[in-house]
Amino acid sequence: MIVPMKKVSIIILEKEKLAALTALRKLGLVHLESVEGASEKLSALKAAHSNAFTSISILSEMKVKKHAKVQQLTSERVAQLCADVVKLAEQRKSLIDRIAADLTELDRFEKWGGVDPADFAFLKEKGIALAMYEIPSDKYLQIADAVDTILVNSDKKDVRFLLIADSGERPESLPPEAFEVPMPVASTAETEVEIKDAQKRIGEIDAILLKNAAYVPQIKSFREKIAKEIEFENVYSGMKAEHEGKATDLAWISGYVPEDALAPLEAAARENNWALASADIEADDNPPTKLKNNKVASLIYPLTDFLGTVPGYREFDISGWFLLFFTIFFGMIFGDGGYGLLVVIAMIVMMIKTKKEHKPMHPGFILIFLLGISSVAWGILTCSWFGLSAEVLPDAIKKLSAPPISAAYSDRYDGVHSLLTTDQNLQVLCFSIAFIQLSIAHVKCFIRNRKSLKCLGDIGGLFMLWGMVYVVLMLVISSAVFGIDKIVFGVPIGKVALVLLGTGFVLNFIFSNYDGSIGASILESCKNIISVILGVVNVFSDVLSYIRLWAVALAGGAISSTVNSMAGPLLGHAVFFLFFVILVVFGHGLNIILNVLSVIVHGVRLNTLEFSNHLGMEWSGYKYEPFKESVQN
């Protein structure tokens, strides 16, 4: 559930801001409204935090000896160390850029030999002005005899020569192909020395950075500490206040607090002599979202935290439904009991290791363990184990599978001996899941709007969904099995589906925008008639979207089967056994990675897009993070 919130405002004496904020942070209940502070201290803290962040990035690339003993530094020393690391890194980058520029310059004069601008300047003072030129070999002989040149060297492509020009200007008779080589800033000898000096300094910097890399853990702790200080100083300097220089000057701040935490906040206000005002959440307020669920539903939090998806305060909390269907989707998309078994074993090892180290069990381990169990269950039902053919699997495993969707019984469900093939049965299962999950969405919307005629629009959406599911079955699966004239137990379900589709559209058209007036609701639907019509198309596409559960699993199964086919011929030869192992591990490992990505893309999508669209959810919320001392997890 989404915990109800109260909006609160706290008023204190301006001179007591520091003590009040310290007490408020220790209390750790109020999610403060965003403030933008400004002070010299805040700027210094942000600079220190930036240096720490950059230092960690730089030093983490260094390989440090394990269990290296380091001195415990004070916060001031860590801050100075971070500043020094950043300066050294900037100096190192500057030196690398200088070396690159110098090497380019040396490359430019490689065919000229040693060049020193001072020599040219000396000769110029003596009345001999020289300039360096390059010209294509076939054009050099075209230079007029009146032009004084000194040949330096040549190759098949170019000729390098010195032009003697007392005036210092380019002779008009010099061929246009002749290119004057710009004089270097420093001599080539000096440039070479500069490169060696820069390389030596880079080596010294690398040694210093390597030595400081052992302090990365301390820098990380320092960064976390600074982050909390920035948060505090930002609030302290950003609080609204009177500044009249009187002892009675006031300061105040607003925020949100869960209803069940209001009483402790009121007690703290009385104890600290704060003025506290609380009010219900109004329509124009945007409070944070705090979720409160049982231990099972909370297992989905590691995934939603990773995705950064938070329901809006006025939206639904679908944590339990998200976990249920995502677990199902994982099993179907992962699609292999063998892969799932590997996941389960890996998680058991991690749990045992965590318990031995006396660390708290990360909820992500339990979630992944549950998902692995789902994949094992799906592998049992479909007789899918490491992409192996059902013929080579033991009979005991085959008997555990569900015949309509099992690879072991595909000959009984080939479209000849039965109405539908095994793949069609799997597709029907996918659309059945769509029917159930999307129906839940419309039922939840109906319950929310049950006190208004708008709930009839939700019923209309439900009817449209039911009718559309049958239309999808008819168009995608089989028009013979799911036809318009299909009769089951004397009920013409095909015609019933069309009636539901039409009735649902009418109800949705009339009541979906209801807000006290049926006429206004109809008028609003007329204004958005294109969106209303597209809404019907969206229902069709949303239902059809669930076929991805079968299609993606089919692709994963094809890859694992291909890997087995490629590796199979190597198994009978001892000399090729190593190649067999490499191929199997690499092939199935790659397939597992692709399956994980598929689950993240497709399994999450069906919950956060298709299911959420039918709930009217936009995931527009932000997480409840109270102003507190410890870092919020």
N, C-alpha and C positions, 0 to 999 in steps of 0.2 A: 504494500500500500504506500501511497504518497502521504507523508506525515503533514498534517495541517500546520500552517505557519501563522505567526503573529508579526505584525510590523511594530517595531519599537523605536523610540527615540530616547536618548540618554542625555541629560543636561547636567553639567558640572561647573564648578568654578574654574575659570581659565587657568589660574595658578596651580590647580590640582590636576591638570591634564596628565602629567607623567604618572602620578600615583594611580589615577583612575584607570588609565589604559593598561597599566601593569596588572591591576586587579582584574580588569575585564579579560585580559588575555589569559590569566591564570584560571579564570572561571571557564573559558572556552565554550561558550554557548551561542554567542551572537555572530551571525554572518553579516558583516558590515557592508553597507552599500559602497560602491566604488568611489574612492576619493583619489585625487591627484595632488600629492604633496610636493613641496618644493623647499629645499633648504640646503645649505652648504654640506651639512652632515649627510643628507640623503644622497647628494651627488658623489661625495667621497665613498659612501658605502656601495653605490652602484658601480663606481670605478673599480673598487676592490673586488666586487663580485665578478665583474667582467674579466679582470686579470686572473682571478682564480679559475674561471671557466676556460679561458684561453690556455692557462698553464696546464690544466688537466689534459686538454686536447693535445698539447705539445709533448708533455712528459709521458703520457700513456703509450706513446709510440716507442719509447725506450725500453729495452729489455733489462730488467733489474734482477739481480740474484735473489732467489727465494730466501726468506727469513733474514734479509739483510737488516742489521741493527742500525737504527737511526736515532738521532737525538730528538727528544720531544720539544717542539718549538712552541713559543707563545704565539697568540693571535697576531701580535705586532710583527713578529719575525716571519710568520707565514705570509702576511700581507706584503712585507718587503720582498720575500723570496719570490712571490708571484709577480710583483712588479719587475723584479730583476729578470725573471724568466721571459716575460713578455718583451722586455728591451733586448735581451740577447737574441730572441727569436727574430725580432725585427732587424737587428744588426746582421744576423745570419742571412736573412733574405736579401738585405741590401748588398751584402758581400757576394752572394750568388749572382745577383743581377749585374754587379760590377764585373765579375769574372766572365759572364756571358758576353757583356759589351766589349771587354778587352779581347776575348778570343775572336770575336767578330772583327775587331780592328786588326789583330794579328793576321787573321785570314785574308783580310783585304790587302795587306802588304807582304804576304807570303812569297810572292814571286818577285818582289822588289829587293828582298834582302833586308838588311838593317837600315832603318830610316830614322833620322834625328832632325826635328824641326830647327834645333839650334844651329846645326851645320848650314842649313839653307839661309837662316837669318844672318849668320856670320858672312857668308858669301855675298849676300845682298848688300851688307854694309861696305863690302869691298868693291861694289859696283857690278857684281855678277848676279843677276836675278835668274834663278832656275825654277822651273815648274815641271811637275811630273805629269806625263801624258801616256795614255794607252790608245792604240789604234789597231784596227784589223790588219793582219799581215799583208794582205793584197793592196792596202791603201797607203802603206808606209812609203813605198817608192814614188808615190804621187806627190809627196811633199816637195815643194819648190826648193831649189838650191839656195835661194836667198834666205831661207829659214834655217837658222842655226840649231841643230839638234845633236844630242849625244845618245847613241844607242846604249841602252842598259842591258836588255836581253830580249829574246823572242821565243815564241813557240809556234805551233802550227796555226793557232787561232789569232793571237795578238802579238803586238810589238810594244815594248815599254821603252820610252825614251825621255830624255830631259830636254826641255825647250829653253834655249838661252834667249831671253828677251829683256833687253836693257830697259825698255819702257814699262815692263811689267804687264803689258797688255797682250792679248791673243792676236797673232798676226792674221790679217784677213785672208792671206793665201793658204792658211792651214786648212786641210780638208775638214769638212764638218763632222766626219766620223771620228775625228780625234777627240778623245774625252780626257779632260783634266782631272787628275786624281787629287781629291782634297787632302790638304796637309793634315797629318795626325796631330792630336793635342799634345801627346808625349811621344818620346822616342820608343821604338819597338823594344829596346832593352829595358827601359823603365817600365813599359807595360808588362813585360815578362816578370819583372821583379814584383810588380804590383799584384799579379796573379798569384805568385808564390806566397806573398805575404797574406793575401786574402784566404788562400787555402789553409795556411797555417793557423790563421785566426779562426776559421770555421772549425778546424780540428779542436782548438782550445774550447770553443763554445760548446761543441758536441760533448766534450769531456765534462764540462760544468753541468750541462743539462742531464747527462747520464747520472751524475752524482746526485742531482736534485730529484731525479725520478723516484727515488725511494720515499720521498715525502708526499707522493700522490694521495695516499689515504688521509694524511693530515690536511691536505689542501681540500679534499672532498668534504671533510667534516667542517672545515673553516667556511667553505662555500655555503653549506646548509645553515650554519650559524648566521652568516651574513645575510642570507635570504630572509631569515626571520627578523633580523634587525632592520632590513629594508622595509619589510611589511610593517613593522612597528613604527618606524620613523615616517613612512609614507602616511600612515593614519595620523600620527602625532602632528605632523606639519600640515596635513590637509584638512584637519578638523575646522569646521566653521566656528568662528568665535567673534566676540566683541573685543575691540582693542582701544579702550578709552583710558587705559592706565589706572583704572580703579580696582580696588580689592574685590569688588562685586562683579567684575567682568565675567561673562559666561562663555562656555564652549559647549558644543553639542555635536552629536553624531547619531546616525540612524542605521537601522539594519533589520534583520529578520531573525526570529528565534522560534523553534518548534513549540507548539502549544504546551506540550508536556514539560518543557524546560522553562516556561514563563515563571513558575513559582520560585525556583532557585534564583532566577535573575532578580525578581522582586525582593527576595530576601537579601541579596547582595547589595541592591540599591539602598535598602533601608540601613544596612550595616555601614555603607560608605557615604551615606548622605547624598545620593544622587537623586535627581528628579527623573522619574521614569514614566513614559507614556506609552501605552500599547493600544493597538487597534486591529480590527479584522482586516484581512486582505481585501482590497478593493479591485475593481475591474482594470484600472490603469496601473496597478502594481505588477511588478515582475519578480516574484520571490524565487529563491533557489529551490531546488528539488532535493528532498531527503527521502530515500526509500527505506522502508522497514518491512522485512519479510522473514519468513521462517528460514531455518538453516538450509532446507532443500532448495527453495526458490533463490536463495542468496548465492547458490553455486554459479549462477550465470554472471555475477558481478565482475569476475576477472575478464570475461570476454567483453562486456559492455564498457568496462573501464579502458580496456585496450582500444576499443573502437571509438571511445569518446562519445558514445550515444547516451544522452540523458533525456528522459521524457520531460515535457513542459509541466509546470506546476498544476495546470488544469487539464492535463492529458491523462491517459491511462497508465497505470503501472502494470506492464505485461511480463514482469520478470518470470513468473511461474510458467506462463504459456510459452514464452521465448525459450526457456530451458527445455520444456517438453518437446516442442517441435524441432528445435535445433538439434536435440539429441537424436530424434528420428531422422532428420535430414543428414546428420553426420553419418549415421549407420548406412543409409541408402547411398550416399555419394561416395563415401570411403569404399563401400561395396564389397569388402573382402574380410572374411572372418580371420584369415591368417594375419593380415595387416593389423586388424583390431587386437589380436592376441599379442602381437609385438608391443603395441601401445600399452596394453594392460600390464604386461610384464615389466616394461620400462618404468611405469608409474609405481608399481609395487616396490621396485628397487629404490626409487627416489624416496618413497614414503618411509621405507625401512632405514635408509641412510639418514633422513631428516630426524627420525625418532632417535636413532643412536647418537646423533649430535645434539640432542635435546633442544632442537629448534622448533618453533611453532610450525604446524603443518600449513603450507600455503594452499589456499582454497583452489588455486589453479590445478594442483595435482589431482585433487578429488574430481574436478570437472573433467579433466582429460581422461582419468580412469573411467568415469561414467561414459564418456564418449567412446572409449575403447570397447567397453562392454556392449554398447549399442552396435558397434561394427561387428563384434563377434556374434551377436544375436542375429543380425542381418545375414551374416555368412552362413549361419546354421540354417536359416529359413530358405535361403536361395542356393545352398550347396556351393558356395564360392570360397575357395581356399587357395590363396597364392596363384590364382589364375589357372589352376590345374583342371584338366578335363574331369567331368564327373565319373567317367569310366574307370579312372585310376584311383578313385577314392574308396575307402572301405564302405561296405553296405550299411554299417551302423551309422555313419555320417549321413548317408543318403536318406535313411529312414527318418532322421530327425527333421529333414527339410519339409517345407510346405509344397506339395505337388504343383498347384497352379502357378507358382512363381519360381519353382526350383529347376535348376539346370539339369538335375538328375532325371526329371520326368518330362523333359521338353518334347520327347517323341509322343507323349500322350496329349500334349497341348500344342499341336503344330498347325492348327487351323483346319485340319482334315478330320482327325479323330475327335476334336472338340470344337466348340463354337469359336473360341479365341486361342491365339497362340500364347506361349509363355510371355513373350515381350508385350503382347497386348494386355495380358493380365497385369503385368507390372505397370503399364500405362494407366490402366483403370485404377490401380492402387494409388498412383500419383494424383489422379483427378479426385479420388475419394478423399485423400488428405486435404486437397484444396477445398473440397466441399465442407469438410469438418472445420478446418482452421478459419476459413473466411466466414462461415456461418457463426462461429464463436464471436468474430469481430462484430457482426451485425446484431447479435443478441446483446452483447455488451453495450452497444450504442442504444439499443431499444431500452435496456434497463436504465441507462443514464437519462434518457428523455421520456421515461414512462409517464411523467406527470404533465406532459405536453403533447399536443397533437403531432408534434414533430416525430414522435415515435412511429407514426404510421408511415412516414418516409423511410424509417429504418426497416419496417416490415416490407415495404416495397423493395428496398435494396436486397433484403433476404430472399424475396420471391424471385427477383431478377437473377440472383446468384444461382438458385436452385434450377431455374429454367435454363440458364446458360450452361451449367455443368452438363445437362443432358444434351444440349446442342453440341458441345465440344465432344462428348462421347460419340455422338452420331457422325460428326464430321471427321474426327481424328481416328477413332477406333474402328467402328464398323457400322455402316448404315443399315446392314441386314440385322445385326443384333440390337442396335439402338436406333430403331426407325420411328417415323412419325406415327405409324399405325401399330406400334408395339403394345401388346396388352399383357399385363402381369396381374394374375389373380383377378381377372375381370376388369382391371383398371387400365384405360388407354393412356399409359404414362407419357407417351410421346406428345399427345394432344394436351395433357395436363401440364407438361413442361412449357408448351407454348402459351397456354393460358396464364401460367405463373409469370412468364416473361413479360407478357402484355400488361397484366394486372400490376406487377411490380413496377413497371415503367410509369404507369398512370399514378400510382400512389406516391412514387418518388418525385414525379413531376409536380404534384399538387402540394405535398407536405414537406419536402426536403428543406425548404427555406422558411418554414413556418416560424413566425415570431409574434403570434397574437392575432394575425389576420390571414385567412386562407387566400383572399384575393391578392394581398400583397405577395404572398408566397408564390402564387401562380404567375403573377406579373414578373417577379424576379426570375423565375424559370424561363419565361418567354424571352426576357432580355438576354439570357445566357443559353439560348436554345442549342447553339452549336456545342457548347460545353456539356449540355445535358445529353445530347446524342452521342458525343464522344465518350461520355460516361458509360454508356452501354457497351461501346467497343472496348473500353478499358476493362470492364468486367470479363469480357471474352478473353482478352490478352492476359489478364491476371490469372484466370483459371488455367489457360494454356501454358502459362509460365511454369507451372509445377511439373511439366513433363521433363524439365531439366534434371529432375532427380533421377529419372531413368536414363536420359541421354548421357549425362556426365559419368554416371556409374558404368554405362556401356563402354564409354571411351577408356575408362580406367581398366576395365576388365580386358579390353582388346589389347592394351599395352602390356599388361602382365602376361597374357596368353602369348603374345609375340615374343616377349623375353624368354619364356619357357621353350618356345619353338626354336629359337636361336641357340639356346644353351643346351637343349636336349641332346643333339648329336655329339657334343663334347664330353658327355658324361661317361660314355663307354670306353674312353681312352685315358689311361692313367697320365700320359704325358700332357694331356690337355685339361687335367682336372683343375689346375690353378686358374686357367682362363675361364673355365666353367664357373668357378666361385666368384671371380671378378665380375663376370658378365651378369650373374644372378644378383649379386649384391648391388652393383651399380644400377642395373635395370629396374629392379624392384624398389631400390632406394629412391631413384628418380621418380618412379610412379607414386610412391608414398608422398613425396614432396608436392607433386602435382595435385594429388588428391587433397592434401591439406589446403593448398591454395584454392582449389575448387570449392571446398567447404566454406572457406572464408568469403569467397565471392558469391557463391550461389546459395549456400545455407543461410548466411546472414541476410542476403538480399530478400529472400522470401519472408523473413520476419520483419525487417526494417522497411521494406517497400510494399510488397503486395499486401501482407497482413496489416501493416500500419496504415496503408491508404484506406482500407475498408474501415479502419477504426477512426480515421480522420486525424491521425497522429503525424506530427512534423518533426518530432524529436527536437523541439526548440528550447529545451531546458538547459540549465547549468547546475552543477553540483553544489550542494550545501557544504560549505567549507568554513567553519566558524573561526573567528579570530582566537587563536590558541597558541600555547607555547611550543608544543611538539608539532612536527611536520605531519600534516594530514595524510593518512593513507587512503 
